[in-house]
Amino acid sequence: MRTFHLADEFHDQAAEQALLAAVLADSDLARHLAIYLSPDLFPLENGVATRICGGEYPSEVVGTWVPAKDPASTLKKLQDLARRRELATLQQQIGEVLYNPDRPVQDAAALIEQWRSAAKATPVRMVSAAGSDLAADVLRESESRFARRKAEGSAVMGIRTGIPRLDALMNGFCPGLHVLGGAPGAGKTTLALQMAMQAASSGVPALYLTYENTPANLVLKAICAEADIAPLDVERGFGKPETLSAAAATLKPALDKVAFVEGTLRLSTGAIRALAEDWRTRHNAPRILIIVDYLQRAAHQGGYELLRQNVSRLAAELREISSALSSPVLALASQNRSGGDYGKGGGSANLDSLKESGDLEYGADSVMFLRANKSRTLSEPFRAIEIALVKNRFGPLGAVPLVYRADVGELYEDENQSTHTIKWLEDSVV
């Protein structure tokens, strides 16, 4: 197998030493450049750079280094070299794939997509509240929301979920990463599709990334829910065309604002962001709702053997997309069998039950679970379930009782039951 070492050609040890010496000689410069410095800019002086980036000032090891006369230009040069090393490394990896007959050419394409995704990541930026109008902006936004609430007579919130009591808990979908977990067959896709249609009905475009169902199947589910017909009956030829056509006509304004994307191994987060930006621009909308159905399947593109790390990275990148577009991301997630406890017919609301979750429970802004509610009894085809909000950066926790009609694919609040507190949740987890 051929190996390549192209990245070794893009170094400048004198420039590395000069910039580090300049930082050590000027504390004001060190503070100014702190956000831009990282050890990867200094491959030949990585030990010293790591100490400096960590807040240490090892002046004793750089006594003979001459500080850079123009630190900004030297930094720009090192950043350019780092970028060249990244591209050279990518070229090395692609070359090793192309010259290895035992590796499929798709591996090279996957490397390119991963690089594109990383290249499109939201850049790091620092905002000083003292040195900017940030506080004034916050006050103006607060004043605007106060006036809007008085004019409309209702609370100002994010994108409504279609479940009023859930909206009351989390204030709708605000920008951030929201996770919806549950056992297989719990109704995650049904609820996510309803939320997409709810957003579109209110004028907010939705981008639905599906890794399990086809776009045609999801549209059929939406039409069947509106027509109160089971998709299985349509598949068997019992769906009356006039009834389905009437339902489709009713849903058309909302369906025109929902874009379905079939997930593949080639769909990178960079591509997801581009699709989301395009869909938002087409509708001239300030925000959209992005749905990923579901997280673990989407994370497979990085390699099955690294699934846990891939899930963590994907979640972080989805959160960056949310921040960049000021749009919430709803990611569906499966539960592991033991932690989810769904083998016993219940399903838990435990954060650590998220399958291959990595740091998902920490990085998400809200986490919800769909689970059976054994304290209520309903006759088929109605099922007593609940949506448990177990993490919420935007407000309180709690659980909302729902009714699930799995036959036609519809979930709605059980108005005969009250919202439960998180204490009730802890006491009742199966």
C-alpha angles and dihedrals in degrees: 000000000000119000129199133205104189095136091065090071096066107074137110112188094180091056091048092052093045095053093045090049090050091051092050092048096051121044092189090054090048091056092045094051097037094101092051100046122092132157092248089070089064109050093157095044097032096136095056092040092052091054092048093047087050092057100263124126108207096183091159093071098051103047093126096045116108114223116241114260091214107031093177093057092044090051090050090051093051091047089052091050091049090053090049090051090052091053092043090051090050090050090049092052093047091048092051089053095047093049094046110082091194093064122076117240088237087076089066091050090050091053090054092049092049090051092049091050092052092045091055094050115127108270119242114257134176124213120196112210090198095050100042143046092261095119091047090050091051091050092048091051091049091050091049092051091048091053092045092051091051092047096047097037094225139083118282109237144157126266107325117241097210090246104097097198091049088051089052090056100045102021091240123289107324121183109291140074115301120187125205112194134181147134122282109287094017092124101258095139092043091053094043091051090049090051091051091051091045091053092047091048089056092051099262113125117231131208111203117195109195124192098170111030125049118243089246091055092051092050089050090052091052093049093046092051089052092047093043090234126133113245088224089061090052090050089052092051099255097113110109109231094218092053093049092045091052091050091048091051090052091051097043097097090053096040089054087064096048120084117195118205121190108225119232136170088262094058102104126185087251088059091046091054092048091050092048092049091049094049092048091049093049090058094038087231127158091218142006136197113247117199125190113195099213136003103200093049091048090051093057091083089078094058133288094244091060098042096131092051090043092054091051093048093045091050091051092048092048089052089052089052090051091052094046094050098033086233131126121244119211112198121189116217135188125228126232113248097243098041093039091049089206093138087079093055097254117080125211133242095221118137092217090059092076105116114246085349099161104177093340095118089055099042098047120093092212134009124198132179131203110214140158118268108217094184090072126060124206131169121243134299084033117074127195109229137147139211110230117202102204100164124035126163089183102056147317131345128240147123130261118207114233139184116225122202100192093178096066097020104247135137126188140161120278099233091192091065129065128230111269126224123238089255089062088051093054092048094049104042106129 
